[in-house]
């Protein structure tokens, strides 16, 4: 029912949009009247145009002359000018209202009509521009084609004042010409003269905080898979990582470093003054990004789930503002310690109706093996041959495929030597292109139509969008519907209402757990054909006892990637509707009250499924689908197989309902003549409630189809055992560790977050030179339950601003236009919503032996849990030079965060090894620089450059891990005092052994290759590499315009961090060197491996050893031990060594676009564009085709996510 409601609302919005198109036709008038009075003519014009008419009745009735009027499809202004020619009346049109007034001049001057067109510097016409005659009340507005006509006195020195939103006002002196072309250049200062923070609209010259703003047209990127990818590098201080190229994947955003560990580190998202919450009640980003078996499904699910930006259409956005420091964000209280991203959508404007239609077509080419360090089929066959000849034991023998299978058949005399050679030749030539088999040339489409109009104090903006995205890999798609209606109405000078309604519905398809086409293409042998089924692993052991004798069978299961893609899936549906209104009552010219209610409801339905024919289910069932089994096994399958029929469904269904109500009093008053004073103040209260309902679970016996039924076995183990004995006397079951305890798990989600807040701001500006601002907010949260000492938390900030250039002593230099100093300081708090001070328990399935239900303690209580606290400082300097063509903004900040909620190890006698407490502390500091430069701007040429750079360093002051393991050190999760939050360590590599080509390491190996015991701590065996996350990030954008052509490029860069290369060869679960199976491809690095003494002088790639070596015996303790085997293997350490660590510094070109603007007179304006997304990246050559932004810190396996793809887009926009 919820889904139907979403679609119904979107349909209503679309119908409203269609209804507005009729008004567009009311642009010209046809009128034919003979011998009519002026009053009759005016009534006829009102009827035909549906414009309102305002005039004094006596002024019109006293006109005694009659006239004949004959016009066909003529502009209204021209018809009125003809009707009033020579009469003591004048007119002007405003907001579709014709106002006729009596001229106050005697004698009546001779009038003439002039015409013209209003355009921007690109030659694009500007509708609804205002044209006024200086010194009079006479004026008009341009029509949809930018054209106008106006009557002016003959012979006078008339000056036209032309203005348009976002353009510089132009004064034009009228000559004897009757036609004029007026060009209005863009006024950057007017576009950006206010800062919208969601609660207030603050004049930019009164802003004391650190902010960064970008307009939507500057970030619009056809082909971008997410909104974050579109503005990556555009907002200074916002570090965005795009960790996956999946359709539906989202970026990881961070503002000014790390302020929380367990909580959500991303900035707060605010849309039109209302916080936009995630639908699902969990945070996807934590410092410990470690996946256990239960988290794997969440990883696959969240890879396409999107976030709270996913339903926002970039074509509906007017601007995006990033609030960074405490002065800018304090008004949001506890939610804003990680920054605030404020999105303002487009609003209606009072003018003639206009329609915009935009379409993008995007092409994604098939991926390729270019730059991939993987073997072709001939190289892979040769590697297998060399391993067998060297006597290296194969991990699985005999094999069914590849060189190993042919060799096994030959030595067993199943085939002749000639047949063996024929088979080897065939394998060498197979060279399957897995990218081509699993990929496609994908075509994506995007359409957006918007309507904008208004009159009589009413205005609206409405839109409808549709987007169909297809990945370059088969099986990853997304379909998005968006709708929006923004309405504002000024019923009188004292009352105003603004209503915003928006909604979206997104359907996304992705891949089942463990299924990744790109990873498969890189790691699978190219000797296998795309239609070939081959053995991949062993199935669940089918075991039982017959008359006391143990019997078992463990079958091989066969895999084919194309078949698996057809029989597994990851389906996600997300819908949301947002409604908010703002009522404003202007009590006095300087005082108003606003009341804002907002409601939002979103649903998410996610299903990970595998049917009975899939390889994943075959492993659980114990055999391939429809496999021929021994008769006795076949008859017992119902009892001895964990999943005899059907497949698996792993699902989550969540609904979030959010209610926000806030009331606010706003005061703004200015006074003074010689000395200018301005006071602004805001006082308000706000309450928010988020309620999450849902369920998640796993169902066995799932049958996918039109009805998606379940074949669930609800029999208890005791009943099942009794029925089996009745049917098969003498047969008993054998419990197996690889069987699940339950096939029907479900967890209910029922969570409520309540917040009550009181807030206030006050600011004072003296003479435009000095500004001081104070913000205070007190938040109360139910997350701390009955613990009243922590339920409330005050947030405060203060900021000052000094406009130095306004001082009388400031040098009056033409090259130095403005100098501004900003300073802010304050305190904020953060609540970790996913951690509760109460004990958490869960119901678990009944005990299989006693059949009794019981509870399981999930989390220990902690009544001392409290807010995370952040104290911050910011100092900024803004410069404007060269007649405002060069703008420089610099900020330095420092943050001290304490009482961070972390998972701390505790004595085992508590029943748990870890619990959540407030014990972490992080200090952060950084610098930010933004430069906007316009080298030149003329009528035909212009060049704009925008450069941003942000440096960030965060240092742990109190650690939260008592005894980090080797995995924590090498993957960046050790968390040691005095080191960066994302710092990581490596094993120091010193070369290869001249004896056997094994890797050697400092400390544990002497130069001669002999082993020695040493004493010391774990750090003695490691070297600090640096950060796994970038220290420096920013962007570079430039636009060059020639007449109606413009070329735009957007780059982003990330510096100061390191990553691990893909392993030169994978390790087994216990860290031991694992020779690849016949179905697994290998790195081309092995072609240059050590093979004989002396090779250590030419290569650092180790030999393929007959046996890996456990070096733990040479260490003073077991601190380096991996897994549960208390062993440290040399080849695994090599993958985690300095030799396999590489700089992740890179410069990525986000887009290159070429645009052309033109128009069809009296019909439409047209904007055409060609865009290339992700065309290239400059990075370390050792990375090959690895994407430094996608890479993980896991050194033992290939990066499990997909890279960002290159896309080509063509775009067209029509404005009617």
N, C-alpha and C positions, 0 to 999 in steps of 0.2 A: 504493500500500500504506500510505503514511503517513496519507492521508486516512481510510482504512478504520479504522485504529487509533484515530484521534481519535473517530470516531463510535462505535466499539465501547466505548471507555472512558466516553463520555457515556451510552451505553445502560446500562452496568453501574451507573453512579451513579444513574440514574433508577430502575432495578429495586430498588436498595437503598432508595431513598426510599419507593417504594411498599410495600416490605416492612415498614416501620416503622409504617405506619398502623394495623396490627392492635392494637398496644399501647394505642392511644388508647381502645379500648373498655373496658379494665380499670379502670374508675373506681368502679363501685358493685358490690354483692354481693347475691345472692339465696341464702338458706340456710334449710333446713327440717330440724330434727332434734328428736327426742323422747327425753326421759330419757337424755341423753348426758352423759358425763363432760366435764370441761373439756379434758382432753387430746384427746378425740375431736373436740370442737368446734374446737379450734385447728388440728388436722390438716386438718379440712374447709375451714377458712378459708384455710389455706396452699394447698390444692389449687385452690380456686376463684379466688383472687386472683393466684396465681403469685408472691406476695410471699415473701421469705425470712422465717423465724421464728427468733428467738433468745431462749432462756430456759433457766433451770436446771431439769433434769428433775424433781428432787426437790421443787422449789417447786410444780410443777403436779400431780405425782402425789399429794402430801399433801392436796390439795383433794378432799374426799370427797363433796361434794354433786353431784347430777345436775340438769340443767336442760333445758328445752325451748326451742329457739330457732327463731323463724319471722320471716324478713324477706324482703321483695321489693324489689330495686333500692334498697337502703339504703346510705348512706355507710359505709365500712369503720370509721371512727372510732366511729360510733354503735353498730355491732354489737359492737365490742370493749368499748365502755363498758358495754353491757348485760351481756355475758358476765362481766365482772370486777366488776360492781357488788356491793358488800358483801364482797369478797374482799380478802385482804392482798396484793394484786398491783396493779401499775400498768403502764401501757404508754406508749410513744411510737413514732412512725413516722419513720424517717429513710432517705432514698434507697431507698424501696420495701423497707425492712426493718422488720418489726414486732419491737420489743424489749420483752420483758415482764420486769419486775424485781419483787423483793419489797419491800414497803413497810417502811421502817425507823422506823415510828412505832407506839407502843403507848400507848393503845389505837388501833385503826383509826378515823380520823375518818370522819364521814359525808361522802360525796362527792356532787357534783352535776355535771351536764353543762351547759356553756354553748356556744352556737353564735355564729357571726358571719360577717362577710364583710370582706375586705381590699380596699381600693380606693385609687386615686391621687386627686389633687386634682381630676381631671376626671370622677371617678365610674367610671373604668374599673377592673374587677377585676384583682387581681394574683395569678396562680397561683404556687405554690411559695414563698409568703412564709413566713418562720419565726416561729412563735409559741411563746414560752417562758414558763413560770411562774417569776417571780422568786424566787430562793432555793431552787429545787428543780431536779431533773433532768427534770422533766416538760415535754413540749413536743410540737408537731405542726407540720405544714405545711399551707398552704391548697391546695385542689384546683384543677383547671383553671378553675373558675368563681370562684376567690378565696374560696371558703367553707371554714370549718373548724369543728370541734367538739373540745372538750377538757374533761376532768374535773378539777375543782378541789375543794379541801376546803371543806366547808360552814361558814360562819360566820367564816372567817379573812379578814384584809385581804389579798386576793390582787391582785397586779399582773401584768399581761401585758406582756411585752416583744416587740414586733413589729418585724421588720426585713426589708428587701428591698433587693437590689442597686440602687444609684442613688437610693434613697429614704432620708429621715431616719428613724432609729429612733424608735418611738413607745412610750411607757409609758402603759398604760391601767389604771385602778383598777376592779376588778370590784365592782359593786353587787349589788342583789337581782335585777337584770334578767337574763334568760336569753339575750338576743340583743344583739349589738353590731355596729356598723359602725365600722371603724377606717380612718381616712384617713391615708395616708403621703404627705407632700409630697416633691417632688423635691429631692434634695441635690446641688446643682451641684458642690460641692467634692468629694463622693465620686466623682462620675462622672469628674472631671478631676484626681484626686489623684495620678495617675502619668503619666509621659511614656514612651511606647514608641518607642525609637529603632532597633529592629531587632536590636540586639545585647544591649540591657539593658532592664529595666523600672526606671526611675528614679523615686523618690519626688519629687513635684513640689516639696516643700520642700527638696530637695537639688539641684535643677537650677540650674546656673550659666549655661547657654547661653540663646540666644534661640530660642523655639519658638512655634508657633501651632497650635492643635488645633481641629478641628470634628467634630461627630458626624454620622453619615450621615443621620439623620432631619432634620437642619437644612439639608441641601443637596439632598435628593432633589427633582428637578424633572421631573415628567412632561412629555414633549415636547422635552427637551433633546437635541440631536443628538450630544453627547459628554459624557464625565465632566467634562472641563475646563470646559465651559460651565455645568455644574451648580454647581461651587464657585468660579466666577469672582467675585471680590470678597469671598469668605468667609474666606480665609486671608491674614492681614496680612503684607505683604512679598512676596507672590507676584503678579507682574504677568502677567495672561493676556490675550492678544489672540486673538480668534476671526476669522481673516482670510477665512473663507468660510462660506456658509450651506449648502454641499453636505452631503447625507447621506454620512457617512464622512469628512468633513473634521475636522481636529484643530486644537486651539489651540496657540499658541506661548507657552510659559511661560518666565519669567525671574525669578530670585530676586536681588534686590539688585544690579541692574545687569549690566553686561557684563564677563566675565572671560576670554573667549576670542573669537577672530575666526573662524578657520577651523574650530575644533572645535564640538562640540555645546553650545550655551549653556543647554540646558534642565536642570532639576534631575534628580538621580538618582531613579529610581522603585524603591521597595522594598516588597514585598508579603510580609507575615508573615516578615520577617527576611531575605528572599532578594531580591537585585537582579533586577528584571524588565527584560530586555534587549529591544531592538527585533529584529524578525526579519530585516530587511534591513540589509546592512552598509554603510550610508551615512548621513550626517547631512543632514537636509532643511533645516536652518536655518543659514544663514551670513549674514554681514553683506552680502556682495555677492549680492543676490538678483536677479542679472541672468541673463536667459534667452537662450541662443543656440539655434541650430536644433536641436542635438542634445538640449538640455535641455527642449524643449517637451513631448516625450512624458513625460519625468519629471515635469513640472509637472502634466499631466493625470493621470498615474498616481498621484502622491502626494496628489492632491486627494481621493481616496477610499480611500487605503491604510490610514488609521488610524495608531495608534501603540501603544506598550506599555501604554496604559491602556484600549484599546478592548475587550478581552475581559473586563474587570472589571465585574461587575454591581453597581450601586450598592446593591441590596437585600442583597447579601452583605457589605457593608462595615460595620464597627462604628465606626471612627473614621479620620480622616486627620490626620496630624501633619506640619507643615512644620518642618524643622530648618534654621535660617538662618545662625547665626554659626559660627565655627570651633570653639568649644567643643562645640557640639551635633553638628557634622558631621565632626570630625577622625577619629573612629573609622572612617569610611568611606574615609579616605585620599585617593588621587588622583582618585577619581570624584566627590568631594563638593564641589569648589570652587565649583560652581554651586548648592549647596543640595541637600537630600534631602527627598523626599516619601515619608513612611512610611505605608503603608496597612495597617491591621489588620482582618482579616476576622472575622466572627462565629464564635464557638466554642460547643460544646455545654456545657450546664449540667446538673448532676444534679437532675432534677425529673421530674414526670410528663410523658409525651410531649405535645408541642404541635405544631400545624400552622398555618402562616401561608400564606394565598393572597392574592395581590395581582394586580389587573388595572388597566391604564390604556388608555383609548381616546383617541387624539389626532386632532384635526381640523385640517388646514392649508388655509386658504382660498386661492382662486385669486389670484395677485398682480394688481396693477392699475397703471394709469398715474398714480395719485394722487401728486402732488408731483413727478412726473418732468418734467424740463425738455426734453421732446421734442415735435415738431410733430405735429398731427393731419394727416390727408390734405389738407384744404383749405389749411392753412398751407403744407404742403410743395409743393403745386401752385403756389401764389402765389409762393413763393421761386424756383422754377424759372423762372417767367414773368419775374420781376424780373431774374434773372441774364441771361436771354437779351436782354431789352430793354435792359439796361445794357451789352451787348456783352462780357460776361465769357465768355472761352472755356470751353467745357465740356470736362471731362477725357476724355469718351468720346462721340463723335458720328459717325454717328447712333446713337441709343439704341433699344432694343427695347421699353422700358416707360416708363410715366410720362408726364408732360407733354412731356418731350423727344421721346419717340417720336411722340406725336400731332403735335407741331409739325413734326417732320421730314417726316412723311407729308403734312402740309398744304402745306408749301412745295414739296414735290416733286410736288404735285397728285395724290397717291394717294388723298386724301380731300378732300371739300369743306369749306368753312369751317363750314357747319352741322354736318357730321359731326364736325368738330374740336371744336366747342362741346359737342356731345353727349358726346363722349369725355371732355372736361374735366369736365363735370358729373358723369359717372359716377365719375371718379377722386376728385373732391372728396368724394363721398358714400361711397366705399368704406370708409375709416377702419377698416381691419382691426385688431382687438384681438389683437395677437400674444401677449399674456399669456394670454388666454383660449384661443387656438389651441394654445399650447405648455404651458399649465398645466392644473391640475385641482384639484378639491377632494379632497385626499388624506386617507386614513384610515390611521393607524398603530396598532399593537396591541402591548401588552407584558403578559406573564404571568410570574409568579414564584411558585413554591411552595417552602416550606422546612419542614424537620422538625427538631425539637430535643428531645433526651431524654437520659437518663442514669441509671445506678444502679450500685451496687457498685463505685465508683471509675472507672466508664466513663461517657463522655459523648460525644455526637456532634452535629454540625450538618451537615445536608445540604440541598442545594437544586438546583432545576432551573429554568432561565429560557428563555423564548422571546420574541423581539422581532422584529416586522416593521415596518419604517419605510418610508414613502413620502414623497418630496419633493413639494412643490407644483408641480414641473415634471416632465413626463413623461420617464421614462428614468432617474431617479435613485432607487434603492431599496437597502435593506439588510435582510438577514435574519440574525439572531444566535441561536445556541444557546449556553447556558452551563450548566455543571454544577460542583458543588463538594461535597466530602466532607471535613469536618474532624473528626478523631477523637482523643480523648485518653484515656489509661488510666493510672491509678495502681495498679500491681500490688501495691505495698507502700509504706509511708512513705518508702522509700529510692529507689524507681524510678518514673519517669514517662516515658511516651512520648506524643508528639504527632505525628500524621500529617495532612498537608494535601494533598489531591488536588484539582486543578481543571483545567478544560479549556473550550475554546470553539471554535466554528466560525462564521466570518462570511463571508457572500457579499454583495458589493456591486456594484452596476451604476452606471456614470457615463457620462461623455461623452468622445468621441474628441477628439484634439488639435484645438484651434481651434473646437470646438463648445460653445457656451454659450447656452442658451435665454434667459436673462435679458439678456445682452449683445445678443443678436440682436433681442429685442423692443424694446430701447431704441435700437438703431442702424439698424434696417431701416425703410424707408419704408412707411407705412401705406396707400399707394395700391396696394400689391401684395396680391393675395388669397392666402389660406393654401394653396390648391391650385395656385398658379401657379408654373411653372418659368420662370426668367429667367436671362439671361446674367450670369455672375459670373466674370470673369477669362478668361484665355487658357490653353489647354492647352500641353503640351510640343510644341515644334516637331518635326514629322516631316519629316526631310530625307534626301536621298540624291543621288547623282550617276548620271546615265544617259548613258552614252557621253561622259563628261566634262562634261556640262551639269548645273549645280547646280539641284536642284528641292526645293521645300519647301512645306509647308502647316501653318498654325497655326490650329486650330479653336477656336471659342468653346465653352465648356462651360456647361451650364445647372444651376441650383441650385434646390432646394426644401427648406426646413428640415425639414418633417415627413418627407419622403422620406429625407433624410440621417440623421435620427434612427433610422430603421428599418434603414439599411444601414451603420451604423457603431456602434461600441460600445467600452466600457471596462469590462471584467469583472475583478473581484478576489476571490480566495478566500484567506482566512487562517485557519489552525488552529493551536492550541497546547495542549499538555498540560504541566502543572507538578506535580511531586511533590517534596515535601520532608518530612523527619522530624526530630524533635528528641528525643534520648534524654537524660534527666537522671538523674544518680546522686547522691543526697544522701549524701555521705560523713559529714558532721557537720551539726548543726543550722545551722551558719553557713558550710558549705563544700559546694559541689557541682561536678560536672563535666558539661558538656553536649557532645554530639556531634551535628552537624547535617550530613547529606548532602542534597543537592538536585539534581534533574535536570529540565531543561526542554527541550522540543523543539517548534519551531514551523516552519511552512511557509507560504510565500506564493506564490501563482500569479497573475500579473497579465497580462492580454492586452488590448492596444489593437488593434482590428481595423477594417478598412474593406473591404467586399466590392466586387465588380466594378461594381455599380450605383451606387456612391457617387460624389459629386462629387470627393472627394479622389483617388480612383483614376482617375477620368476625366481629371483634370488630368495625371496621369502617363502614362496610356495614350495621350493625344493626341486623344481624341474622347469624346463622350457614349456611354453604353452602347447598343449596337445601333444606332449612328448609321450613316446611309448615306454612304459615302465614295466618292471616285473609284475606279474599278476597279483602277487600278494601285496606289494607296495601300493599298487593301484587301488586295490580294495580297501586299504587302510588309510588312504590319503585324507579322508574326512577327519580322522582322529590324530594322525601323526604329523600332518602338515600345519604349520601356523596359519596359512592362508590358502585353503584348498580351492576356494572359488572367489571370483571377483577381484577387485583391485583395492587401492587405498585412496582415501580422501582426507586431506589435511586442510582444515578450513578455519577461517576467522570471520566473524560478523560483528561489526561494531557500529554503534550509533552514538553520535555526540550531539547534545543539545546545549546550546550556550545562550544565556540571557545576560544582557548588560543594561543597566539603567544608571544614568548619571545626570545630575543637575548642576548647573554652573552659573555663577554670576560673573560678568565681565565688565570691567571699568577701564575706560581710556579717555584721558582728557589732556588737551594741550592748551597752553596759554603763553602769553608774552609776545612782545613785539621786538624790542631790541635783544632781549634774552629769551630764548625759547626753552620752555619746560614741557616735559611729557611724562605722564604717570600712567602705567598700565597695571592692572591687578586682576587676578582671577581667584575665585574661591568656589570649591565644589566638593561634592561627595559622589562616590561611585560604588556600585555593588555588582559583582560578577558571579555567575554560577555556571560551572561546567559539569554536566552529568554524562557519564559514559556507561552505556549498557551494551552488552554483547556476550558472545560466547566463542570459544575456540576449542578445537578438539581434533581427534583423529578417528576416522571410521574405517574399519576393515570390511571387505566384502562389497566395495563400491562398484557399481556397474554404470558406466557413463553412457548416456543416450538421451533420448528426448525427455525421459522422466527421471533420469539419474537415480536409480533405485539402489537400495542397500540389501545385500544378502548377509545380514549379521547373525552370527551364532550366539544367542543369548543363554545357552545352556551353561550351567555351572560346571566347574571341573569334575565335581563328584557325580553329577547326573551324566555327564558325557562319558566318564569312566565306566559307570554301571551299564550304560547302553552298549558300549564297545564290548564289554565282557559277555553280555548276553548274545551279541552277534558273532563275536570271535572269541570263543573260550580259549584260555591259555595265553591270551595276548595282554600284555601290560604296557603302559606308557613309560617312557624315559624322559625325565625333565631335562631340558637343554638350556644352556645359558644364553643361546642366541635367539630364544623365543620371547616375545613380549609377555608381560604379566597381564595385560589387558588389551583387547581389540576395540574397545569403545571408551575412549577417554574424552571428557568434556570439562572445560573450565568456564565458569560464568564470570563475566566482568560486570562489576557494579561499583562505580567510583564516583564520588562527588567532590568537587573542588569549589569551595566558597571563599570569596574574598570581599572584604569591605574596606573602603579607602576614603580618606579625607585628604584633600590637597589644596594647596594655595600657592600663588606666585605673586610677586610684586616687583615692578621694575620702574626705575626713574632715569630719565635722560635729561641732562642739563646742557642746553644750548647746542645740542647736536654733537657735543664733544665727549661727555662723560656719561656712561651708563652703568648702573648697578642693578643686578637682578638676584632675587632670592626665591628659591623653590623649596617647599616643604610638603612632605606626603607621609601619611601614616597608614600602613597596611595591616590588616588582620586576616589570618588564614586559618582554616579548619584543619590543616595538615598536622597541627600540633595538639589537636584534641583538647583534653582537659588541662593541659599545661599552660595556664594563663600567663606565666612569666615569659613565654616565648611566642604567644599567639599574636602579639602586636609588635611591629618593628617600624620605627620612624626612619625616613629617608630625607636627606636635606642636601642642598647645594647652594653655592653662591658664586656669582660671576661678575666680573667688571670688564668694561670696554672703554678704551681711550682712542677716539678718532683724532689722532695727532695732527692730521692735515687740516683740521678745523681751527687749530690754534693760530692766533694772529702772528706769532713769530715764525710760523712754519714757512720755509722759503717757497716763494711763488715761482716754481719751475715748471716749464711746459712738459718736461719729461717725467716729472714725479707728481702724480695726481692724487694719490691717497696712501696713507700709512695708518694702520689700525693695530692696536695691541689688545689681546684678549687673555684673561686669566680666570680660571675656574677651579673650585675645590668643593668636595662633598663626600657623602657617605651613602652607600647603597647596600641593599640586602638581596638575598636570593633564597628561594625555597626549592628544595629538591622534591618534586612532586611524587617521584617514584619510591621514596623512602618514607616510612612511617615510624613514629615513635612507639607504636603498639606492636605487640607480637602478632605475627601473621601465621595462620595455619591453613592447611588445605585438606580436603577430603581426598583420600586415595582409594583405589579399587580394593575390594574385599580381599582378605588374605586367602590365597588359593587352598590352604590346608584347613583353616578353621571356618572359612566363609564369613568371618566377622569384619565389620567396617571399623576403620580407625582413622585418626587424624595424624597429620604429619606437620611438625613445626617447621615453617619455612624461614622465619626471621625472628631473632631474639628481640625483646622489647628494649627500648632505650629512651627512658623518660627525660634524659638530658639532651636529647637532640634539639638543635636550635638552628637559627638562620645562618647562612653563609654571609660574611660581611666583606665589603670592598670599600676601601678608602682611596680616593683618586685625586690627582692634580693634573691640570692642563694649562699650558701657556701657548698662545698662538700669535702669529704676526702675519698681517695681510698687507700686500703692496699692490698698487696699481700704477703703471708707468706707461709712457709713450702714448698719451691721450687714450688711456684705458685699453690699449691694444695688447698690453702685457700685464697679466695678473698673476701674482705669486702668493701662495698661502703656505705657511709653515706652522706645524704644531709639534710640541713635545709633551708627552704624557707620562705619568707614572701611576701605577696601581698596586695596592697592597691588599691581597685577599686573605682572610683568615677564617678559621672555623669551617674549612671546607669539608663536606661530607665525603668520607673515604671508607673503604673496606679494610678494616684493621684486623690483623691476626691476633687471636686471643687464646688462652689456655684451653686445651681440648676438654678439660673437665666441665666446661660450660655446655658441652654438647655440640658446639660448633667450632670450626676453626677460624671463622671470620665473622665480624659484625660491622654495622655501619655506625660510625662515630664522627664527631666534629674534631678532626685532628690535623688536617692538611693546611698548608699555607703556601701561597705563591706570590712572588713579587714580579711585576711586569713593567717594562718601560719601552718607549719607542719614539720614533720620529716619523712625521708625515709631511710630504711635500707635494704640492700641486701647482702646475704652471699652465696657464692658458695664454696662447700667443697667436696674434693675427699679424703675420708679416706684412700683408698688404690686402686691401679690399677696394676694388673699383667696380664700376658698373659691369664690366665683363669678366673680371678676374677676382678671385679671393682665395685665401689660404688660411686655414685654421688648424692649430696644433694644440692638443691637450695631453699633458704628461702627468702621471701620478706615480708616487713612490712611497712605500711604507716599510719602515724597519721595525721589527718587534723582537723583544727578548723577554722570555719568562723563565724565572729561576725558582725551583722548589726550595722553600726555606724550612719546611717540616715534612719529612717523608712519611709515607703511609704503607710501605712494604717492609717488613722486618728482614726477610731473607730472600732477596731476589734470586731467581734461578737463572741458568744460562739463557733460557728462552726469553726471559724478561730483559736481560741485558742486550741481547742481540736484536730483539724486535722493537725496542724503544719503550718498554714498559717497566724499567727497573725503578724509576722514581727515587733517585738519590738526592740528598741534600746538596745544594750548591750547584746542581746541574739543571739543564733545561728540562722542561716537562716532556718533550719529545726526544730527548737525547738517547743515543744508543752506542753500544760498544761492539768491537770486532776482535776476532782472534788475529794477532799479528803474524802475517805470513812472511817467511823469510826465503822461500824458494822450494825447489824439489830435491828429493834425495837422489844423489848420483847412482845409488845402488838399485833402487826399484822404482824411482819416479814418484814416490809418495810425497804428499805435501808436508812441509816442515814448518814449525811455528816457533816464535821466540819464546824464551824462558824454558819451555818444556823440552826443546830440542837444542842440542849444541850444534855448532857450525858443522862439525864433522858428521852429523847425523846420528850420534849416539844419544841415548835417552839418559836423563838424570832426574833424580828426585829433588824438588825444591820445596821450601816452606813459604807460607804467606797466605794472603786472602785471595778471593776470587778475582779481584781487580788486578792482581799482579799478573794474570794471564791475559789481560785484555787491554786494548787501547781505545780511547774515546774518539769516536768519529765525528760527532756533532749532532745536528738535528735531523730527524726524519721528516719534519715539516718545515716549510720555507720560513726563513728569517726576513726576507725582503720580497715584497710583492707589489705589483703595480700594473699600469697600463699605458699604452701610447695610442692615441687616435689622431688621425689627420684627415682633413677634407679639402680637396682642391676643386674649385668651381671655375668653369669657363662657360659663360653665358648660361645656357640651360643644361649643360652637362656638369656632373659632379662625380668625383672619384673619392671614395671613402675607404679607409683601412682602419682596422682595430686590432691591436696586439695586447697580449698580457704576458707578463713575465713573473717567474718565481725563482728566487735565488737563495743560496746559503743553506742547502740541505742535501742529504744523500739518501740513496736507496740501494737495495740489493739487486744484483743481476739475477736473472733466472738461473737455476742450478745447472751446472755443466752436466750433471747427471743426478737423477733423483735418488733419495734415500728411502729406506723402508721405515716403518713406523717407529722402530727402535733406534733410528739414526744410522744404521749400517748401510754401507754402499750397496746399492741395488742395481745390478745389471739390467737394462731394459728388456722386457718381454718382447716377443716377436711382433706384437701388435703396437708397440710403443716406438715412436720416432726418437731420434737423438739429436743433440746439438751438433752443428758443424764445427764447434770448437774441438770436438774429439778428433777431428781430422789432423789437428796439429798437436795432439797429445804426446806426452813422453813415451817413447817406445824402446829406446836403448840408451846406455850410458853416454853422456855427452849432450843429450837432448835438453838437459836442464839449463843449458846455456842459451837455448833458442826459444824456449817455451815455458810458460807457467801453468800449462794444463797438465794435471797429473796423469799418470798411467792408469789403465784399467787393471786394477789389482785382482789377483786370484782370490785374495781374502782381505777384507778390511781389518783394521787393527784397533783394538780397544786400548786407549792410552790412559784410562783412569788409574791403572796400577802405578803410574809414575807420578801421580798427583798426591798432595798431602792429605786431601779429604775428598769427599764425593760431591763437592759443591758444583762441579761441572756436569754431574750426571744428568742424562737425558731420559725422559720417559720413566718406566718402572723397571728398567733393566740394570740400573746402576752402572752404566757403561757410557764411555765417551768415544765415539768413533772418529777416526782421523778424517775421512772423506766428508763427513757431515760438518766437521769444524771448518773444512776448506770452503764450503758454501757460505759459511758465516764469517769468513776471514776478511782481512783488509783487501785481499786480491779480488774479491767478489763484491766490493763496495765501490760505488760509482757516484759521481756528482749528478744530482738531479736538477741542476740549474737548466733552465730552458726559457726560450722565447717562442711563444705560440702566436701565429697569426689566426685570430678568431674569424676574421672575415675580410674580404675585399669585394666592394660593390661599386658598380658603375650605374648611374641613374641619369635619366633624361626627363625633363619636364616640358610639356607642351599643352596646347589647348585647342579646342574646337570652338570658335566663336559662337556664343549664344547656346552652346550645348553642354560642354563639359571641359574640365581640366583633366589632363592625363599625366600620370607619373609612371614611367617605365624603368625597370631595374634588372640588373643581372648581378648575382651574388655567389661567391664561392665561400663556403664555410669550412674552417679548419684546413686551409690549403697546404700549410707546411708548419713545421716546428724545428727550431734550431736547438740541438741538445748535444750531449756527449756522444761521440761516435760509438763508444762501447755498448751503448744501449740498443743499437740495432733498431728493430721495430718496436721495442718496448716503449710504452708511453710513461714518462716520469710522473705524470699526474695520476695515472691509474695504478701504478705499481704499489705492491704491499711490501711489508718487511719480512714476509715469510721466505726464508732462504731454501726451503726444502721442496717447494713445488712451484709450478708456474702460476703467475698471477691469475686468479680465478674470475676476473671480470673482463669485459670487452672494451677495446680502445674506442676513442671517439673517431668517427668516420668523416671523410671528406664528402661534402655535398655541393651540388650545383643547383641554383634556384633562379627562376625567372619570375618577375613580379610585375603586376599592373594595378594601378589605382585610378579610379575614375571619380571625379567630384562633380556632382550635378547641382 
